[in-house]
Amino acid sequence: AFAGAGVHELLSEANGWLRWVAAITLVVVALHTLRLGVRRYRGHTGTITQHRELSPARAYFSLFALTAINPATVITFAAVVVGRSQIGSSWLAVALFALGAFVASAVWQLLLAGSGSLLGWLLRGRRGQLGIALGSALIMLTLSAGVLLS
């Protein structure tokens, strides 16, 4: 946010291909999630690597990383940078916004990690896991279409 208007030009020039990269990434992750979900449901557990136990800290930092590359997060911060350069907000306002966004993101990540952990515990059977994989893949495919159509 402190970079100002200089970042605006760079973001404007890269907007087209960044949308395609985001959409393709979402489609690839959706297809991978769907493939693993179906394989687990069919009982092909020998070919799927066993994941480490998901601790609260690991869940939080995984979601934090996903938020950092989330197009909506990037667009929000880009809007603040562009808006700041156009209306001349003070450095204090920019710093307070960044702090507020950090705290809001941390609370949101804790809520997502906790509710995701609870949902995973409730739906730990094969059908529940398949439902989660199908739902996740559908959400990601919908988001990829939204990125391309916006």
N, C-alpha and C positions, 0 to 999 in steps of 0.2 A: 504494500500500500504506500510505502514511502517513496517508491520509484517514480510515481507520478505519471505524467502524460507520455513519457518515453515508452512505457510498456503498452500503452493504448495502440500505437501503430503496429507493434509486433503482434499483438493479439488479433488485431483486425486483419492483418495479412495472413495469419495462420488459421483463421476461423474455419475456412472450408475444409482443409485437410484434417484438422483436429476433429471435426464432426465425423468424418469417415473413419478415422482411427478409433474414436470412441465407440462408434456403432459396430465396427468389425470386432473390436475387443469384447464387447458385450455379447455378440453372437457366438464367438468362440468359447467364451466362458459358459454361456448357456448350454451349448451343445455338449461341452465337456461335463457339466453338471448333470445333464440328462443322461448321458452315456453311463456315467458312474452310478447314478441312481438305479438305472435299469439293470446294470450288472450286479449291484448289491441285491436287488430284489430277486433276481434269478439265482442267487446263491453262488456267484463266481467270486467269492471273497479271496481266493488264493491269488488272483491276479491284481487285486487292489492293495496298495500299500496301507498298512495300518498306521493311522495318525497317532501322534502323541496325545496324551490326555490334555484336553482343552482347559487350561487354567483360566481364571478370571482375567489375569493380566494378559495372557496370550490372546484371549478373545477381544479384550479392549484394544490392544495394539493392532490386531488384524483389522478391526473395524475402523480404527483411526487411520490406517494406511489406505483403506478403501475410500474413506471420506476425503482424504487428501487428493485422490485422483478422480473423485466424483465430478462430472461435468457441472453439476449445479453449484457445487462449492466454488469451483474455478470461476464460473460465470458471476457468482455473487461478488467475489473479491475483485474480479475485473471491473464490475460495475462501480464498486467503491473507488477503485483507482481512477477510472475515467471521471466519475462524478466529482472526486476531490480535485482533479486537475481543472475541471470546468467551473466549479463554484469556489475554489480556494479554501477548503476546510483547513482548520488549524492542525498542527502536528498532534496536539493533545487529543483532538476528536478522532483522528486516525488511530492513535494508540489505544484509546478507550474502545473504539470499535473492534480492533484486533483482539483485545483482552476479552471483551464481551462475546465475540464469536468463538474464541477458544473455550471459554467456560460453558457456553451453550452447547458446543460440539462435544465437550467432555461429558456433560450430563446426558446428552442424547446417546452417546456411545455406551455409557453405563446402562441406560435403559434398554438399548438394543441387545447388548451382551447378556444382560440378566434375563430378559424375556426370551431371547433366542435359546439360552441354556435351559430355561424352564420348558419351552416348547420341544426342544430336542429330547428332554427327559420324558415328557409326556408321550411323544410320538417315536419312541425308540424301536418299535417293531419294524418289520420289513415293509409292511404297507404304509406305515407312517413315514418312513424314510423315503419311499418312492413318492408319496404325496408331496413331501417337502421338496424333493428334487424337481418334480414336475412343476410345482408352483413357482419355485425359484427360476427355473428356465423360462417359464411363461412371462414372469415379471421382467427378466433381463431382455427377452426378445421384444417385449412391448416398449421398454425403455430405449432400445436401439432404434426402433421405428420412430419413436418420439424425437430422438436426437436428429435423425435424418430429415424428419418433416418440419422441424422447428426452424 
